[in-house]
Amino acid sequence: MALATPRYQHWHHAIEKAAIDKNFAIHFPILDMLFGTFYLPSNQWPQAYGINGHPVPSGYWRQFWYPFRKAPTPRTTKFNRKTAISNLVAVLKNQRPTAI
């Protein structure tokens, strides 16, 4: 394969484990062949695209608006003063802190 094809590009963005860290070349897949990062299974297309845990939405408009959505706020744990102090003391004594 001399030039990148649409299927090659699809596998570049695939979420499947076998396709992670593969198909780095932008235009010339022969570079991936040389460095052992070429991945293009015959007669298959990826099941999903994106980063594991953050799949790309399906549909043109959902993908278009996805970067502009309000990001979910991260969950915060309730601050526990006693645990924080014991963890600080453990670190100062070169001990392993307890779970928060």
N, C-alpha and C positions, 0 to 999 in steps of 0.2 A: 504494500500500500504506500504510494508515494505521497499523497496528500490526505489530509484529514477529511473524513466523511461525516455526515450528520450522525450516523450510528456511533462512530468513534467518539464524537462530542457528547452524545447521550451517556455513554459509559464513563466519560470523564466526570460527569456530574452525578453518577449513580450512588445510591445509598447502600447497596449490597456490600457485604464485607469483602468479597473477592475483588471488588472494583476500587477499594480504598487505596490511596497512594499509587494510582495507576494513571496512565495516559496524560503525562505532563506536557508533552509537545503540543504547541499551538497549531502549527501548520504541517509539520513533517513527522508522522508517526514512526518513521524509520529511526528517529532518535530514541523513542521509547523501546523499539525493538533492540537497539544496540545496548541500552542500559538495563534491559530486563523489566521495564515497567509497562510494556504493551499489554493491554487486556481488551479483547474483542471476541467474546464467545459467538460462535456461529448460530444464526437463526434465533437469537434471543435479544430482548430489549429489557432495560432495567425496569424493575417493579416500581421504584420511587426515586426521587431526586432530592438532593439537599445534604444536610449534615445530620447524622444520627441524632434523633431526639428533636430535631428542628426541620421536619420535612417541608418541602415547598408545597403550597396549596395547589390543588388541581384547578384548572381553568385559567383562561387568559386574564380576565379582570381580577380574579383573586390574586394571581401572581403579580399583576401590575400594582395593585394597592398594598400588597403585603409589607413592603418596606415603610409604608406610611402609617401603619396601624399603631395604636397605642401599645407599647410593650407592657407585658404583664409585670406587676410589681413583685419583686422577690419576697418570699416569705421570711419573716424574721422570727427568731426564737426569743422568748421572754428572757430578759437579763436576770441572771441568778447571781446575786452579790456573793453569797457564800461559796459557790463553785468558782467564781472568778478569783476570789482571794486565795482559795486553796490551790488553784492552778498556778497563780503567781508565786506562792510560797514553794510549790513543787519545782517550778522552773528555776527559782533562785537557789534551791538546794540541788540542782541538776538531777531532778527526778522526773519521771514521766507524769504529765498532768492527766487528770481524770477527764472523761468525756464531758462535753458541755451539755 
